[in-house]
Amino acid sequence: MAKKPNYNFEKRQKELAKKAKKEEKRQRKLQGLDTPEDAEETDEAADNDESET
């Protein structure tokens, strides 16, 4: 006899993933790196540091 899928488990896993992603976004926002302009500037600064060495 085949087992039925546990939809409640799948739903809970999706909810946990969504909650974790939201928390990560909140942390980035608190650090001030959530805006695309800031992220680009940070990437460019890292690229410049690497090319100088």
Secondary structure, DSSP 8 states (H G I E B T S, - for coil): ------HHHHHHHHHHHHHHHHHHHHHHHHHT--SHHHHHHHHHHHHHHHHH-
